[in-house]
Amino acid sequence: MSCFLVSSPPLFVKAVLAVNELLYFRVLSPEDIGYIFSAAPARDFGGAFTSQYEEIFLVPADPPDGCSELRNAELMQGQVTLLERGGCSFVSKAQRVEGAGVRAVLIADNAPDNDSLYLDMITDGQSELPSIPALFILGRDGLMIRRSLQRHSLPWAVISIPVNVSGLASFPLRQPPWTIW
C-alpha cells in the first residue's frame, strides 16, 4: 500500500478559515464518484492540514461508526478514514482513528438523505483532544462514496485533500449532482 504526499508550501487551513467555511476534497478513483466534495472542519478540536495530499487513500472504517475496535486498522494507517456519525462522540471517533495512525478523518452524517446540512462537530468535555484534522461531510456524500466502493469491491478510494477550488475553472462542473451547492 502506498500513498503520495506532495508537500506544497505549508497550508495552515484552520487558521485562515472563518466560521462556517468549508474545505474541499476530490475523489480521483473510482471515477464514477470523481467529484469535488465539501467538508466542514470540526469547530473546536482537531488539527489543521499542514500539507496537501495529492493522492491518499480514503479508507472506510470497519465498523463504520468507528466506536469499537477497528477491524481494518492496518489499512487505515497513514491514510484518511471515512466514518459514520452515531454510536459515540465525534471526539471519541477521531481519537480512536488517530490511535490507528490515520492522517485525517471524514465523518459522514448517518442520515443518508442529508445533502445540504452541515453539523458543528464540537468537543464532548474530554480533556485530551485529537490532533488530526476532523471534517464533517454530508450523509448523501458518505453514502455515495461507500456505495461506489462496494459496487467496485474496493477497500478504499483515492482522494486529493485539501483542494483549493478557487483556482479551478471547472469547479462548478465537478460537484456531485445530488448535492445542493
Long-range contacts (C-beta under 8 A, 24 or more apart in sequence): 1-57, 1-75, 3-53, 3-55, 3-56, 3-57, 3-78, 3-79, 4-53, 4-54, 4-55, 4-56, 5-51, 5-53, 5-54, 5-56, 6-51, 6-52, 6-53, 6-54, 7-51, 7-52, 8-51, 8-52, 10-50, 10-51, 11-48, 11-49, 11-50, 11-51, 11-52, 11-162, 12-48, 12-50, 13-41, 13-48, 13-49, 13-133, 13-162, 14-41, 14-46, 14-47, 14-48, 14-49, 14-133, 15-48, 17-41, 20-118, 22-118, 23-49, 23-135, 23-161, 23-162, 24-161, 24-162, 24-163, 24-164, 24-165, 25-58, 25-106, 25-159, 25-160, 25-161, 25-162, 25-163, 26-159, 26-160, 26-161, 26-163, 26-174, 27-58, 27-145, 27-157, 27-158, 27-159, 28-55, 28-157, 28-158, 28-159, 28-160, 29-157, 29-158, 30-148, 30-149, 30-152, 30-154, 30-157, 32-148, 32-151, 32-152, 33-144, 33-145, 33-148, 33-157, 33-176, 34-174, 35-174, 35-175, 35-176, 36-163, 36-165, 36-168, 36-171, 36-174, 36-175, 37-137, 37-141, 37-176, 37-179, 38-137, 38-138, 38-179, 38-181, 39-106, 39-135, 39-136, 39-137, 40-118, 40-119, 40-120, 40-121, 40-135, 40-136, 40-137, 41-133, 41-134, 41-135, 41-136, 42-90, 42-94, 42-121, 42-122, 42-134, 42-135, 42-136, 43-120, 43-121, 43-122, 44-122, 44-123, 45-90, 45-91, 45-94, 45-121, 45-122, 45-123, 45-129, 45-130, 45-134, 46-94, 46-105, 46-121, 46-129, 46-130, 46-131, 46-132, 46-133, 46-134, 47-130, 47-131, 47-132, 47-133, 48-133, 49-104, 49-133, 49-161, 49-162, 52-160, 52-161, 52-162, 53-80, 53-103, 53-159, 53-160, 53-161, 54-160, 55-158, 55-159, 55-160, 56-80, 56-103, 56-158, 56-159, 56-160, 56-161, 57-156, 57-157, 57-158, 57-159, 58-82, 58-106, 58-145, 58-156, 58-157, 58-158, 58-159, 59-102, 59-155, 59-156, 60-145, 60-146, 60-149, 60-156, 61-97, 64-146, 65-93, 65-110, 66-93, 66-96, 66-97, 66-105, 67-92, 67-93, 67-96, 70-96, 70-97, 70-100, 72-155, 73-100, 73-101, 75-155, 75-156, 76-100, 76-101, 76-102, 77-101, 77-102, 78-102, 78-103, 79-103, 79-156, 80-104, 80-105, 80-106, 80-159, 80-161, 81-105, 81-106, 82-106, 82-108, 82-142, 82-145, 82-146, 83-107, 83-108, 84-108, 84-109, 84-110, 84-142, 85-109, 85-110, 85-119, 85-136, 85-139, 86-110, 89-124, 89-126, 90-121, 90-122, 90-124, 90-134, 90-136, 91-123, 91-124, 91-126, 91-129, 91-130, 92-124, 92-126, 94-130, 94-132, 94-134, 95-126, 95-128, 95-129, 95-130, 97-132, 98-130, 98-131, 98-132, 102-132, 103-132, 103-133, 104-132, 104-133, 104-134, 104-135, 104-161, 105-130, 105-132, 105-133, 105-134, 105-135, 106-135, 106-136, 106-137, 106-142, 107-134, 107-135, 107-136, 107-137, 108-136, 108-137, 108-138, 108-139, 108-141, 108-142, 108-143, 108-145, 109-136, 109-137, 109-138, 109-139, 109-142, 110-139, 111-139, 112-139, 112-140, 112-142, 112-143, 113-139, 113-140, 114-138, 114-139, 114-140, 115-139, 115-140, 115-141, 115-178, 115-179, 115-180, 116-179, 116-180, 138-179, 140-176, 140-178, 140-179, 141-176, 141-179, 144-176, 144-178
